[in-house]
Amino acid sequence: MRPAVPWPRSLLTLPAEVGDRVDHTPESAYAHLRDTRPALFSSPPGDGAIDIMRWPMTEGQVLHRDEERMVLEDPVILPDGQHHRRLRIVPTRPEPSVAVLPLLDGQVVLVDRFRHATRTWQWEIVRGPGTADVDDAQNAAGQLQDLLRASASELIGMGRVQPDPATLAEVVMLYAARIDRVGELGHCTGIRRARRVPLAKAEQMVVTGQITDAVTITTLFRARQAGLGEEGPAV
């Protein structure tokens, strides 16, 4: 067995706008992030929140950055006064991700998508990252076109969800969309097939553990509460 190789910090990718900084370090990238996206470092009013310490007391680090995610190490003060360092994952883009529940003839369209993090195939709804200069509804329609080659005749907003607030600082905007067909699948995104089922069948897939994606489960629940979907034979 080959020995594990430590991950060198030289692999860190700094954002292009940091290019004029002399000190290209994880700390300088963190300071730049604090300056440009202060909402990521705010604390709600009142007692009990975990606060983030600021320079010159100490500084955090951007441990990794790519096109979709950043891994931050924050210096924090716990409610009891202890000082710690905690990791969190933050979307690189400030725009929220979107997830879309496609409805074809009243039934739910699910995609079988490979997810690298879990190394498993997952039954999910359509989902994609935020897009600059595009509003959430347009982004949702674009994801349908990119992943299913489908056009939405109607988009229905279904609120927002935070998939894992313990470690992931991400907001996903939820939609349902009425479509007229499923075209060529976006195989380069890890999708190998699509399946059309009644809403009740999709809910049963949640109960039996065939669907474990939290965003999909939340969207199915909200679809049921909104009265979307009609019963019919699974395809």
N, C-alpha and C positions, 0 to 999 in steps of 0.2 A: 504494500500500500504506500502511495506517495505521501510524504509528510505534508501537513497543512502549511500553507504559505500565508504569512501575515499580510493583511491588506495595507499597503503603503499609503500614507496620506498624500503622496505625490499624485495619486489618482483623482484628487479633489478637482472638480471643475467649477471655476468661479463664473458668475454671470458676466456677460460681456460689458455691462455698465461699470464693473469694478476695474476695468482695464487701466484707468488712469491712477489707480492706487499703487503706491510703491510697495507696500507690505501685502503681498498676495498670500495671505495665510487664512486658515479657517476662522480666526478671530476677526480679521478685517472683513471677511464676507458676512459674518454674523452682525457686525456693527452696521454694515451697509443695509442688511435686511431690516434691522431695527429702524433705520432712518427712512426706508422706503415703504415698509409695510408695518406701521406701528400697531395696527389692530392685532397682529399676531402676538404682541407682547403686553397687551392691556390686561388688567384684572378687574373683575366686577366689584362694585362697592360693597362694603360690609365686611364682617369678620369671617374667617374660615377659609378664605381663598389661598391658593398656593401662589405666592408672588415670585416674580423673576427679578433677581438682583441686576443692577445696572453698573456700567462703568462709572467711576474708577474702582468700585468695590471689587468687581470681578467681571469677566467677560465669558460669554458662551462661545460655541463653535458650530460651524457648518461642517459636519463630518463627511457629507456626500451631497452632490447635486447632479441631477440629470434633467432631461427634458420634462419629466413628469413629477418627480419627487425630490425633496430635500430631507436629509436627516439632521436634526438639530440636537445639540447637547446644551440644555439650559441650566444655568446656575439658579437654584430656587431656594426660597425660604418657606419651610413648612409652617402650618399654623402654630406649632409648638415652639417655633424659633430655630429649629435645626436647619443647617445648611446642607443641601444635597445637589447632585447633578442628575437630571432626568432627560431621557431621550424622547423625541417625538418626531413624527413624519408629517411634513407639510407639503401641500401641492406647490409646485414651482410656479404655476400660473395662478394669479389672484382670482380668475374667473372660476365659478363652481363647476363641478362635473354635472352631467345629466344622465338620467336613466329613464328609459321609455318602455312602457308596457304596450306592445303592438296588439291591436284588436282587429282580427280578420273575420268578417261575418259573425261578429259577436264572440269569437273565441280568442283565447290568449295564444300568442306566438312566443315560444321559448327557444333559445339557442343553446346548443351544447358547445361550451367554450372552454378551452384549456387555460388554466390559470397557473402561472409559473410559481407563485408564492406557495401554494398548497401542493403543487405537482399533481393536480387532479383535474378531471373534466367536471364542469359545473353546469347544471341547467340554470340559465339566467334569463333576464330580460335584456334588452339592448342598453348598452351603457358606454359612455365615452368621456374624455377629459374636457375641461373648459376650453373655450376658444376665444381669443382676443378679438375685440371689435364686433362680436356677434352676441345677440341677446340669447337668453337661455332657451326660449322656444325655438329660435332659428337653429341653435346648436342641436336641440333634440331632433328636429326635422332632418338636419344634416347627418346625424348618426344613423337614422333609419335608412337614408339613402346610401350611406357608405357601407353599412353592415348587411342590409337586406335588399338593397336596390328597390326600396319601397317609398312611396310618397304618402304623406299624411293628408287626408281630407279634413281631419279635425284633430286638434291638439287640446288636451284637457290637463290643466295644471293640477298637481296633487300634492303640493307642498314640498317640504324638504326633509332630509334625514341626515344624521351624522352617523356613519357606519360603525365607527369604533373610537369614541371620544377619549378612551383611555390612552391611546397611542397615536391616533391619526387625526390631525387637524383638518378634516375635509368635510365639506358640505356637498351633498348631492341633491340637485333639483329633480323632482319626480314628475313624470308626465305619463298619461295614457294617450294613445294615438290610434285613430281609425285608419286602416290602410286597405288597399284593394287587392294586394297581391304580395307574395314573397318572391323576389327575383334571385339573382346570383348572390351567393353568400360571400361575405368578406373573409375568405379563408386565410389571408395573410394576418388576420387579427386573432387567429386561433379557433375560429368557429368551424366546426365540421358538419353540422347539420342543424336544421330547424324543425320544430314540432308544433303543431297546432292542437290545442286541447281546450275543453270547456274550463271556465274559471274554477268550478268545483273540483275538477281533476287536478288542476295545478295546486289547489289548496291541499288535496290529498297527497300530492307529491311532497309538500312541506311536512305533513304529518308523518310520512313514512321515511323521511330523511333523504329523499331523492333531490330535493331542493334545500340547500343549506346557506345560500347567499343571503345575507341580511337585507341588502337593498331590495332584492327581488321579493323576499317575504314581506317586507314593509309595504311595497307597492301593491302586492296582491291583496293585502289586508285593506288598504285604502280603496282599492278598486271595488272590493266587496261592500265597503261602507258607502261608496258613492253609487252603488247600484249598477255598475258596469258589467258587461259580459252576459251572454245568453247560453243556456244549456244546449248541448248538441253532441254528436258523436266525435270522439277523438280521432285525429288524423296523424 
